[in-house]
Amino acid sequence: MHESLDFLNNEAMEILAKLFVGIVAIIHIYILVLEMFLYTKPIGMKAFRQTSESAKTTSVMMANQGLYNGFLAAGLVWSLFHPVDTVAAQLQIFFLLCVAVAGLYGAYSANKRILFIQAMPALIGLGFILASS
């Protein structure tokens, strides 16, 4: 009986891990769209607390940053569809660690909200991945 409960717990952890990987990927796709395409629009300026003038001045830099967020999202999506479970888990750990480090640095250097928007979901996902292995 105990072994079957462990199996269910492990299976539940794997599902939660994949759910959080997907959530983090979606967050980074949204960040890509904000930074690359909406940064100089009202929604982008509001999200990043920019004036029209400052958004125009920094729009190329933000588009570049958006591209990097897209690469993180692509890696996370790749990890969800990789056919080899151990490789998929390694990819998830790598890309979630990248997101967590970027989120921690962003919270330290730019805005404390980044800790909750970017770093925390990645760290929670990492916790589920490690708990399921």
NORCORGI-V870661 format. One record per residue. N is the residue number from 1. PSI is psi in degrees with one decimal (* if undefined). Layout:
n={N:N}
psi={PSI:PSI}
This chain:
n={1:2:3:4:5:6:7:8:9:10:11:12:13:14:15:16:17:18:19:20:21:22:23:24:25:26:27:28:29:30:31:32:33:34:35:36:37:38:39:40:41:42:43:44:45:46:47:48:49:50:51:52:53:54:55:56:57:58:59:60:61:62:63:64:65:66:67:68:69:70:71:72:73:74:75:76:77:78:79:80:81:82:83:84:85:86:87:88:89:90:91:92:93:94:95:96:97:98:99:100:101:102:103:104:105:106:107:108:109:110:111:112:113:114:115:116:117:118:119:120:121:122:123:124:125:126:127:128:129:130:131:132:133}
psi={-43.6:-41.4:-38.8:-34.9:-39.2:-41.2:-43.9:-40.2:-42.5:-43.8:-41.8:-40.7:-41.1:-41.3:-45.9:-38.2:-48.5:-37.2:-46.1:-35.2:-44.0:-41.2:-45.7:-39.1:-45.0:-41.8:-43.5:-27.9:-41.5:-43.4:-41.9:-48.9:-45.1:-47.2:-35.0:-35.3:-24.3:3.9:-38.5:4.1:163.0:-41.7:-39.2:-43.0:-36.8:-44.5:-38.9:7.1:54.1:151.7:166.3:-42.1:-47.2:-33.8:-41.0:-39.0:-36.0:10.2:-35.9:-41.9:-42.5:-35.4:-40.0:-43.2:-38.5:-37.9:-42.1:-39.6:-34.1:-37.8:-39.8:-45.4:-42.8:-42.0:-39.7:-42.0:-43.9:-44.2:-29.9:-26.0:0.7:132.8:-15.8:114.8:-42.1:-37.9:-41.8:-44.6:-40.4:-41.3:-42.9:-44.9:-46.5:-52.1:-35.1:-37.0:-41.5:-45.5:-44.4:-45.1:-44.9:-40.6:-41.3:-43.4:-41.5:-38.8:-37.5:-43.0:-22.7:-57.8:128.7:-26.4:-27.7:-29.6:-43.2:-32.4:-38.8:-53.2:-45.2:-47.6:-37.4:-42.9:-37.4:-45.2:-44.1:-42.0:-43.6:-39.0:-47.4:-34.7:-26.4:-10.8:*}
